[in-house]
Amino acid sequence: MRIHLFLVALFIHTIAFSQRINKQELKQLHEIEQKIKPYADSMILAEDWVDRFHADASFTKGLVEALKVTNSFFYSFDSIKTVSQLYAPDSSFKIFTWQLMKDFSYYRQKGAIQMKTADGSLRLYPLFDFSEFTNNPTDSIRNAYHWIGAIYYKIIEKTFLNNTYYTLIGSDENNERTNKKWMDVLWFNDKGLPEFGGNFFIYPLTDYTKPKPPVSRFCLEYKKDAGARMNYDPKYDAIIFSHLVTQNDEPDNKATFIPYGDYEGFRWINGKWTFVDDPFKGFDQKPNAAPLKLLDDKGNFNEKQLLEQSKKNQQKKGNSAKDNPFRVNDSKKQYQRGESTDY
């Protein structure tokens, strides 16, 4: 009875795809989902890293089994909360990303791109995180076998000269001292194969908080749990991110980078993500409240404010992980609070 009710609810929830997936396929996918859900949870929650890695292997095998079911592209794995699942705005593909942690110094991402096909068959591109094998992850265009891993929480579709580009925004816990936020541009070559990165970014040469241009993908690296923001806001048609500063006057030490309290951005102009120092400029209405300033009028750090903000970030991270490790919050509230909108 419970299974029947669940299938009815799921069928209603996915009504937009209901003409493409039949009841038998839906039942089969639901059964596999329930089988792999414990593995998906254990990838994150298991105490021992060996158990987390074993869970990942079992989950990956089960996910591929599920995706082989005809019309699986249209199925939403709603009960699996530890894996990010995003559809492209034009519904041409779906991308899965998740993370494995060995210890606080070792994080790696996993992923796969599932293409929509006319007959509902599986066309899948596994993504292999190459981060640990390169000293310069921003340096070049990369294929699926040399992917710079991130857990994606946003896809923005843009076009230029009749070509379509999908900008992916994601997060990487990186190591015990810093986190990263990534912007990477996904496009498909003449053979239909996915490529990541390219000459898409224009920003000042002299900003020490950003990777030295030219770059093929853009990264913000900052102090662990500092709560830096990066997300696309359709109201401003811009990718808006935190303006970082070094906390201890150490421009070469990214573990000292924290949000200053105001924002910068990129806007898509003539096929490039072009830097804008004030992404709100030119719009009638700015956010209702100014972002939290971590510096006083004299330019000194407010240690009390930093401590309070750090506690808020820790509490927010803990609550988010309990409810949904990959939850993305509302960007308007972010501006009002001066906190991160990303999980």
C-alpha positions, -999 to 999 in steps of 0.1 A, spaced: 0 0 0 28 24 9 47 17 -23 15 22 -43 9 56 -26 45 66 -32 43 58 -68 12 78 -72 28 108 -55 59 105 -75 39 102 -107 22 135 -99 54 151 -89 70 143 -123 39 151 -143 60 171 -168 78 139 -178 48 116 -173 43 110 -210 78 96 -214 81 72 -185 56 43 -180 44 27 -148 67 -4 -152 98 18 -157 87 39 -127 83 9 -105 117 -5 -115 135 28 -109 118 32 -75 129 -2 -64 166 5 -74 164 39 -57 154 23 -24 182 -2 -28 209 24 -33 197 50 -9 214 35 21 247 35 2 241 72 -8 237 81 29 267 60 40 290 78 15 286 108 37 276 96 71 297 64 77 323 71 104 351 51 88 365 62 54 368 26 42 330 22 47 324 55 29 345 43 -1 328 9 -2 294 26 0 304 48 -30 313 18 -50 280 1 -43 261 34 -49 278 40 -83 271 5 -95 234 8 -85 231 42 -100 243 30 -134 219 1 -131 191 25 -126 202 48 -154 201 18 -178 163 16 -174 146 31 -204 136 67 -199 155 70 -166 165 105 -177 130 117 -166 132 101 -132 139 122 -101 158 103 -74 140 124 -47 149 103 -17 187 105 -24 198 137 -6 236 133 -7 239 136 -45 234 168 -64 211 162 -94 207 191 -119 189 193 -152 202 217 -179 178 246 -185 171 232 -220 167 197 -206 194 184 -229 213 166 -201 213 159 -164 244 160 -142 250 141 -110 278 151 -86 288 140 -51 317 140 -28 339 115 -10 359 124 21 388 103 33 398 127 61 398 164 66 427 168 42 413 147 14 381 154 -5 373 141 -40 343 146 -62 325 121 -84 301 127 -112 283 118 -144 265 135 -173 234 117 -186 222 129 -220 186 130 -231 181 106 -260 152 102 -284 146 66 -276 152 68 -238 184 47 -240 214 55 -218 241 78 -230 264 85 -200 297 103 -195 314 95 -162 334 123 -147 368 116 -131 382 141 -107 418 150 -118 424 176 -91 450 157 -72 471 152 -103 475 189 -113 492 218 -97 471 243 -118 435 233 -121 425 266 -138 450 262 -167 432 244 -195 402 230 -213 395 195 -199 375 165 -209 355 141 -187 386 121 -178 404 152 -165 376 170 -148 382 194 -120 357 181 -94 330 201 -77 295 195 -64 273 216 -87 243 235 -74 235 258 -104 235 256 -142 232 288 -163 226 285 -200 240 311 -223 245 314 -260 270 331 -283 274 329 -321 248 301 -322 267 280 -297 253 270 -263 274 271 -231 264 258 -197 281 275 -168 283 253 -137 287 267 -102 299 243 -76 315 238 -42 346 218 -31 356 214 5 392 211 -8 412 204 24 414 210 62 422 247 58 402 261 28 371 257 7 366 265 -30 338 277 -51 341 270 -88 327 284 -121 333 261 -150 318 263 -185 305 230 -200 301 227 -237 299 199 -262 324 195 -291 317 185 -327 315 148 -317 290 156 -289 315 150 -261 316 172 -230 344 197 -226 350 219 -195 365 254 -196 379 278 -221 386 315 -227 354 327 -210 366 349 -182 377 386 -181 387 402 -148 415 424 -133 450 412 -134 460 427 -101 435 411 -77 454 387 -54 423 369 -42 416 355 -76 436 331 -98 460 349 -121 444 353 -155 441 340 -182 422 310 -168 400 283 -183 378 282 -151 373 305 -122 379 297 -86 374 314 -52 395 298 -25 390 310 11 392 302 48 374 271 60 338 278 70 342 315 61 309 314 43 319 329 9 291 332 -16 289 324 -53 257 320 -72 237 332 -102 209 358 -95 185 361 -124 173 395 -110 206 410 -118 215 385 -146 249 381 -130 270 356 -111 275 373 -78 302 364 -54 318 376 -21 346 401 -23 375 385 -4 402 401 17 431 386 36 424 385 73 461 387 85 477 407 56 489 374 40 480 377 3 497 344 -5 478 324 22 444 316 10 435 302 44 433 338 55 408 349 29 374 358 42 344 378 28 348 416 33 310 420 33 303 434 -2 300 417 -35 315 414 -70 302 397 -101 304 384 -137 280 393 -165 278 374 -198 289 399 -225 298 389 -260 305 353 -250 326 361 -220 319 362 -183 331 398 -178 339 412 -143 317 439 -128 327 454 -95 291 463 -86 267 437 -99 237 457 -85 246 489 -104 219 500 -129 190 483 -111 164 504 -94 162 483 -62 191 469 -42 188 444 -14 167 456 15 196 455 39 234 460 35 256 430 38 274 425 71 307 444 72 335 426 88 357 457 89 351 489 109 353 524 94 391 524 100 396 492 80 403 471 111 388 436 116 360 435 141 371 404 161 338 401 180 318 403 147 341 377 131 336 353 161 298 358 159 297 352 122 319 321 125 295 307 150 265 314 127 283 297 98 291 266 119 255 264 131 242 269 96 265 243 82 255 218 109 218 223 103 221 221 66 241 188 67 215 172 89 186 181 67 202 181 33 239 182 27 235 198 -7 207 223 1 209 257 -16 194 287 2 175 317 -12 199 344 -26 177 373 -15 181 363 21 218 359 15 221 395 6 201 406 36 222 385 60 256 387 44 258 348 46 265 322 20 236 310 -1 253 278 -9 253 245 10 
